[in-house]
Amino acid sequence: MGTDSKFSVHQIFAKKGMLIVENLANLDKIKSSKFHLVVLPLKLKNATGSPVRAVAFVD
């Protein structure tokens, strides 16, 4: 893993309107290979990131 302090990959994704979701926990608890993921970020002014509430709905 690199140590790019400018987060250039994050900036490339952001310019394309793409979101990055990282560091999710307890994924091993999802026993199905198919599920819907809902990611609910905090609404923060002038922020480039946010903690989220991630919820998986199993089909």
N, C-alpha and C positions, 0 to 999 in steps of 0.2 A: 504494500500500500504506500502511496506517495504522501508527501507532506506539503501539497500545494495549498498555501495559505490564502490564495485568491479564490479557491473553489471554482476553477474554470469550468469544470463539467457542470456544476450547478448553474452557472451563468448561461451556458449553452442551452441547457434544458429550459431554463426560465424564459429565455428569449423565444423559444418555440412553444411556450405555453404548456410545457410538460411539468408535472409534479414529481417530486422524489419523496418516497416514503422509506425511512430507514429505521433500523434498530427496533423492529417489532419483537415483542416477547410472547411466549407461550404458543407459538405457531404449531408446536408438536401436539397441542391439545385439539387441533382441528383434525378430526379423523377422516374427513372426506376429501377427495381430490377436487371436488367442485364446491364452490361457495361464492357468495357475494361479499365483497369487502366494502364497508362504508368507513370513510376516514373523515373525522370531524375536527378540523383545526380551530384554535382560538382565533378570534378576529382581532389582530394586533395592528395598530397604525405603524406605518413605515418599517415594518419588519420583513425580513427575508426568509423567515422560518417560524415554525410554531410547534409546540407540543400538540399532539392529537389524541383523540379518543378513537381507537380503531376497533370496529365491530365486524365480526364475520358471521354471516347468516348461512348456515349449511343447507344445501338443497336436499 
